[in-house]
């Protein structure tokens, strides 16, 4: 004998037998940086310390994720004119999620190794892995003295802008931050 099951009961039986879909893990700062892997082109703009004006240089950046859920290697290349020539800066960054920090070491010909640790003071995930904002801060050498340095990176799909602001004071007062440099990049391909 064939019995008929009401449609609602049948749907409930089918749904009960399907495993629940797990929600995706929230995007982390390390995931966001790993997601920048690839080639980027754009401009490096910097504020000239003497004239207080902006200078712009074409820049090419290649970012490689190291596959350990923490580390990226970023190589920037730009032509800094007839005296300096082609400048290559390679930076290894490791995000420590437990301490909300980004440790880095950077190498550039003719300069001492640059290393430090910045606090990740803000990370806001967007609609997907290619939309987010991250802010880091650290006290470090800038120009001729110590300063509080804030870097804000905004990724909006195939566009990424990083702005470096500097405060020689506490950095908490209105108007105490001054922009020093920024990269405006588009992802290649």
N, C-alpha and C positions, 0 to 999 in steps of 0.2 A: 504494500500500500504506500502510495506517495502522499506525503503531507506537504502542505504549503506553509512556508514560513513567511510571516509578514515582512515586508520590505525593510522596515526600520530594524527589526530583529536581525535580519540578514546582514545589513550594513554594520551593525554593532559587532556581530560575530567576525566579519572580515576585518574591521578596524582593530579589534582586540588581538588578532593574530599577526598584525604587521608591527614590527619593532618601531619604537618611537625614534624619530629623527633627532639626532643631537644638534643642539644649537651650535653654530660656529664659535670658536674661542674668540674673545675680544682681541682687537688689534693692539699690539704692544709697540713700544718705541723700537725695540730690536727688530720686530717684524716689519715695521715701517721703513727702517733704514735698509734692511735686506731687500725690500721691494723696490728700492731705487737702483738695483743692479742694472747695468747697461751703460750705453754711451749717451752723453748729454752735450749739447752745444749751446753757447750763449755768450753773455758778456760778464766780465768781472769789472765792477765799478769800485773805485776807492777814492776816499777823500784825501787830497793832498794836504799834508800837515802844514806846509808853508803858506799856500794860497787859500786854503780852506775851500777849494773848488773840487769838482768831481772829474775824475779821469776814467776812461772806459777802454777796456782791452777785450778782444775776442778770446774766448776760453773754450777748451774742450776738456771734458771730465769723463773718466771711465770709472765705474764703481763695480766692484766684485764682492758678492756675498761669499763668505767663507764656509757656509753650511753648518755652523755650530750654534745657530740661534742667538748669536751675540756679536759677531765680528764682521766688519766690512773693510775693504781696502779701497781707497779713493785716490786716483791719480789725476791731478789737474795739470794742464799744459797751456801756457800762454806766452806770447812774445812781448817782452818788457822793454823793447827798444834796442838801439844799437849797442849800448854799453852792457846791458845784462843779457841780451839775446833771449833764447828760448828758456823759460823757467819751467821746471817740473817739480811739483810738490806732491809727495806721496804720504798719505795719512792712513794709519790703521786705527780704527775706532772699535771699542768693545763696550757694549751696553751691559751694565750690571743692574738687572731688573730689581733685585732684592734691595739695593741701596739707592735706586733711582739716579744712577750716575752714568756718564759716558767717559771712559778713559781713552786717551788718544796719545799717539806718538806720530810726529810728522818729520819728514826729511826733505831738505832742500839744499842743493849744492851750494857750498860756500857759507853755510850757516850752521850753528849748533843744532843738534836734535831738539825739537820742540815737543814737550810732553806735558800732560796735565790731566786733570779730572774735573769735569763740569757736572754740576747738579742738573738733573732734568726737572725743571720747576713746573713744567706744564706739558701735557701731551693730550691732545684732543683728536680722537679718531673721527673720521668723516663717514660718508655713505659707504665707502669701500676702501680697500687697501691703498688706493692711489689718491686718496683725499684725507689729509691730516695736517695738524699743526704741532710743532714741538718747539719748546723754548728751553734753552740751557743757560746757566749762569756760572761764572767762576771769577775769582780774583786772580789776576795774572798781569804780567808785563804787557804794556801797550805803549808803543813809542818810547818815550824817555822815562816812564814811571809805571807804578802799579795802578791798576784800575779794575773796576768791576766790569766784566765783559758779558754781554747778553747776546746770544745768537738765536734768532727766530727763523725756523724753516717752515714754509708753507708749501705743501704739495697739493696741486690741483690738477689731477690727471697727468698729462704729459708735460706739465709746466711745474717748475720748482724754483722758489725764490728763498734765498737765505740772506738775512740781513744781520750784520754785526753792529751792535750799539755799545757805546762805552760811557761809563760814568766814573769820574775821578772822585766823586763824593760817595755817599752811601747808596745811591741808586734808587732811593725810595721817594725822593721829592719830585714834584711835577717839573718837567723840563730838564731834569738832571741827566738824561741820556742824550748822547750825540751819535748820529750814524757815522760809522767808519768805513765799512765796505759792504758790498752785496754782490751775489751772483744771481743772475736771471737766466734760467736754463730751460731748454726744450729737449725732451727726450728724442733721440735719433731713431729713425725707422719706425 
